[in-house]
Amino acid sequence: MDSVTLPRVSAVILAGGKSQRMGRNKAFIEFGGKPLIARVVERVRDLGTEVIIVANAVDAYVQFGTRVVSDVYPGKGSLGGIYSGLVAAREEYVLAVACDMPFLNAAVLRYLISLAPPFDVVIPRAPISHLANRAMSQRSSRRPWRSDKPIAKGRNLHPFHAVYSKRCLEPMRARLLADDLRAISFLDSVRVRVVEQDETAHLDPKHLSFFNANMLEDLQIASQLGNQTTS
């Protein structure tokens, strides 16, 4: 992979969620000694020519040394966040990730970026991590762990860990104006490369890249997972 010339991308971090299940802004909750979003910024900074945070409270994020933009269409959910990042991006391609993913894997992200030409979307498909499943068994509630909150229903797709081209802008805009805010609502209108789990298994054997933290309990599980992966 190191010998492959990667297409230039803008890295976009989606931080516009309401964090209702977390109870406070999850982007600023500390994990591993730093805010979650700072951890994400570190992991994508070397992958793009710029880093853009899409957020509602713009002033709160300038401390992370990146461009910060607000939604073009406020209140349009995560699809609106991806669209806003694409609009703001200087590059043709955008690597879009959520702000609450503590185990982003640079090698996996590079692989996705390498596949971008000639597609409009490069999106991974991966089921729940078996390691995360084992950790979940410790939860008293026994509720199933969700590996990326808008996992495209029934498809195990991860739209908040994907690469998009600016050719997606008009199809996205059409869905936003129609109030069809599903993160994958526009995929039938563009060229899509789905990356299957076995393609990245050697880069991320535990399949933790897509773990996201929606609740404080998820961060406790993430700490356990981090200890297991380094032990």
Secondary structure, DSSP 4 states (H G I P E B T S, - for coil): -TTS-PPPEEEEEE-----TTTSS-GGGSEETTEEHHHHHHHHHHTTSSEEEEE-SSGGGGGGGSSEEE--SSTT-HHHHHHHHHHHH-SSSEEEEEETT-TT--HHHHHHHHHT-TT-SEEEEB----HHHHHHHTT-SS-PPP-SSTT-BTTTTB-TTEEEEEGGGHHHHHHHHHTT---TTTTGGGS-EEEE-HHHHTTT-TT--TT---SSHHHHHHHHHHHHHHH-
